[in-house]
């Protein structure tokens, strides 16, 4: 029988997300709860990216009490990370190709 073990530090990374990871039956949450969940997600991303990630949150006063769909913010931010990552990879490939062309190699 094989026992799966979590990588070291996995529990520390789960903690910021745990409170909101349970499914909800209601129509939404106060934006404050979604923002708190987003902050937990950003803690995980900060662990992944370290000094390469700088995040500034600007939240308009009064927004905290608006009702929003459950887990609406995190996927939007996650998509932004993916888009930025794809752009960085594309630029790296482009630079690599230019270097290969300049030296005459393939």
Backbone torsions as a table, in degrees:
resi	resn	phi	psi	omega
1	UNK	NA	131.8	-179.9
2	UNK	-97.7	132.3	177.5
3	UNK	-108.3	125.3	178.2
4	UNK	-83.6	132.3	176.5
5	UNK	-113.3	145.1	177.3
6	UNK	-80.5	144.7	175.9
7	UNK	-61.3	152.4	177.9
8	UNK	-58.1	136.2	179.0
9	UNK	90.4	-8.8	-177.3
10	UNK	-62.3	-42.7	-179.8
11	UNK	-62.5	-38.2	178.5
12	UNK	-64.0	-34.0	179.1
13	UNK	-76.4	-27.5	179.7
14	UNK	-73.9	-32.6	-174.0
15	UNK	-52.2	-45.7	-178.1
16	UNK	-62.7	-25.4	-175.9
17	UNK	-97.3	-19.5	-171.4
18	UNK	-52.4	-45.3	-175.6
19	UNK	-60.3	-32.2	-176.7
20	UNK	-102.4	3.8	-176.5
21	UNK	-75.3	-16.1	179.9
22	UNK	-77.9	141.5	178.9
23	UNK	-66.2	148.4	179.5
24	UNK	-111.6	152.2	177.5
25	UNK	-100.9	-18.7	-175.9
26	UNK	-78.6	175.4	-174.7
27	UNK	-78.7	-14.3	-178.8
28	UNK	175.6	-174.4	-179.6
29	UNK	-133.0	158.3	169.2
30	UNK	-62.3	142.1	-179.0
31	UNK	-54.7	-31.1	179.3
32	UNK	-56.0	-41.5	179.3
33	UNK	-67.7	-39.6	178.5
34	UNK	-67.6	-36.3	177.7
35	UNK	-66.9	-41.4	176.9
36	UNK	-61.5	-42.7	177.8
37	UNK	-62.5	-42.8	178.8
38	UNK	-61.0	-40.5	177.8
39	UNK	-61.3	-39.1	175.8
40	UNK	-62.6	-43.2	177.5
41	UNK	-61.2	-42.7	-179.9
42	UNK	-66.0	-30.4	173.9
43	UNK	-61.2	-42.1	178.7
44	UNK	-64.6	-45.3	179.1
45	UNK	-63.7	-35.7	177.0
46	UNK	-63.6	-38.0	176.1
47	UNK	-63.8	-41.2	179.7
48	UNK	-66.8	-47.5	-170.5
49	UNK	-97.8	-15.3	177.9
50	UNK	56.9	-131.8	-177.0
51	UNK	-68.1	-13.3	179.7
52	UNK	-76.1	-7.0	-177.7
53	UNK	-118.9	125.4	172.7
54	UNK	-126.1	126.5	-177.6
55	UNK	-122.4	131.9	172.6
56	UNK	-123.6	119.6	176.7
57	UNK	-99.2	127.9	173.1
58	UNK	-118.9	112.9	-177.0
59	UNK	-116.9	119.5	-179.2
60	UNK	-62.4	139.6	176.6
61	UNK	-58.8	140.1	178.7
62	UNK	92.0	-15.7	-178.5
63	UNK	-70.1	-28.8	-173.5
64	UNK	-55.0	-29.8	-176.0
65	UNK	-95.5	-4.1	177.1
66	UNK	-67.8	143.5	177.2
67	UNK	-86.0	132.0	179.7
68	UNK	-133.0	157.2	177.6
69	UNK	-60.6	145.6	179.1
70	UNK	-60.0	133.5	178.1
71	UNK	58.2	41.9	-179.9
72	UNK	-87.0	-33.6	-173.6
73	UNK	-80.6	-42.7	-174.5
74	UNK	-57.9	-46.0	178.9
75	UNK	-62.6	-32.5	177.7
76	UNK	-65.0	-43.7	179.3
77	UNK	-69.7	-39.7	178.4
78	UNK	-60.5	-40.8	177.2
79	UNK	-62.6	-38.7	178.3
80	UNK	-62.8	-41.5	176.8
81	UNK	-61.4	-43.8	-179.2
82	UNK	-63.6	-42.3	179.1
83	UNK	-63.2	-45.8	179.4
84	UNK	-63.5	-40.7	179.2
85	UNK	-64.0	-42.8	178.8
86	UNK	-64.2	-39.6	178.0
87	UNK	-63.7	-42.7	179.8
88	UNK	-63.3	-41.3	178.3
89	UNK	-64.5	-40.2	179.5
90	UNK	-63.4	-43.8	178.1
91	UNK	-63.3	-40.2	179.6
92	UNK	-64.3	-42.5	178.0
93	UNK	-63.5	-41.0	-179.4
94	UNK	-63.0	-45.8	178.3
95	UNK	-62.5	-39.7	-179.7
96	UNK	-63.2	-42.9	179.3
97	UNK	-64.7	-43.0	179.3
98	UNK	-61.3	-40.4	178.2
99	UNK	-63.3	-40.1	179.4
100	UNK	-66.9	-38.4	179.4
101	UNK	-68.1	-38.5	-178.0
102	UNK	-67.5	-33.2	-178.9
103	UNK	-91.0	-8.0	179.9
104	UNK	81.9	8.9	178.2
105	UNK	-96.3	168.1	179.3
106	UNK	-106.9	NA	NA
